[in-house]
Amino acid sequence: MLLGRIFMQHISCIRRTQLSYLQIRLSCRFGSTSAIGNEAKVDSEEDFAYADVPRPGPKWQRKPYPTPMKVLIRRAKREKKARQENPCRVLEHAPENGLLVPDLIEVAHQVYNARESLRQGLLKLVDGEEAIPVKKCRFCSEVHIGQLGHEIRSCEGPKCGSRSSNHVWRRGGISDVVGFPYCYHLYDRVGKPRVGHKERFGVKRLPAIVELCIQAGLDLEDYPTKRRTKPVYSIEGRIVDFEPGGQKCIYRK
């Protein structure tokens, strides 16, 4: 029994010596145990800081709606209940009721005049007698102002790999410097706010900034539009126009 106790004490002493030696080696290599604990704490805090970022789901999973479907359903029920309680109401706020906003009429004229001034100035700069050369890549949206295009290999157009991403330059114009998107013109923005697919060839197209100015109060002969003097009514979700010569139920929200 005595020999057994002595043997067990000797083994425990050896183990304590080995553990202390291992701790010294770890502290020399990785720093003190408190530093290791601090690093682990920082890692856990970083994980927690980015815990609210959702992980990308599988490709087969449908992406969530920007507004949850339950919120949309509740909103539609509230609007339906409000229409049932007050089936006939006057749309008071412009331009929803078909009238113009008085403060925007002058702004629309200023924007249109500024666009014309910009256009005339660009004509002199780009297409004048002493015009500044403009270069446009044939395969991508890169633009360069100067006599010769740059040699930076940044083309991302079709078959750019066969050209080592080199640009193929051509002469550019005003639309390459300042591009205005086009849209369809609306004669009656409240009575008929949509353009059908079959009407795409019969409706005029114009720059979107010009259409914006027209709907805000600018009058142009080439693009006539309907102006109202009385607000429209909403009867059970249908827009009703009581203007002389106007249609009755012309648009359903």
Long-range contacts (C-beta under 8 A, 24 or more apart in sequence): 83-236, 83-237, 87-235, 87-236, 88-233, 88-234, 88-235, 88-236, 89-233, 89-234, 90-231, 90-233, 90-234, 91-231, 91-232, 91-233, 91-234, 92-231, 94-231, 95-189, 95-215, 96-190, 97-190, 97-231, 97-232, 98-189, 98-190, 98-191, 98-228, 98-231, 98-232, 98-241, 99-228, 99-229, 99-231, 100-216, 100-217, 100-227, 101-216, 101-217, 104-216, 104-217, 105-216, 105-217, 105-218, 107-216, 108-212, 108-213, 108-214, 108-216, 108-217, 108-218, 109-213, 109-217, 109-218, 111-209, 111-212, 111-213, 112-210, 112-213, 112-218, 115-180, 115-207, 115-209, 115-210, 118-178, 119-174, 122-174, 122-177, 122-178, 123-174, 126-172, 126-173, 126-174, 126-177, 127-173, 127-174, 133-171, 134-171, 134-172, 134-173, 134-176, 134-177, 135-169, 135-170, 135-171, 135-172, 136-169, 136-170, 136-171, 136-172, 136-173, 136-176, 137-167, 137-168, 137-169, 137-170, 138-168, 138-169, 138-170, 139-167, 139-168, 140-167, 142-167, 143-172, 143-176, 143-177, 144-169, 180-207, 180-208, 180-209, 181-207, 181-208, 182-206, 182-207, 182-208, 183-207, 183-208, 183-211, 185-211, 185-214, 185-223, 185-225, 186-211, 186-215, 186-225, 187-224, 187-225, 187-226, 188-225, 188-226, 188-250, 189-215, 189-225, 190-228, 190-232, 190-239, 190-241, 190-251, 191-226, 191-239, 191-241, 191-246, 191-247, 191-250, 191-251, 192-250, 192-251, 193-251
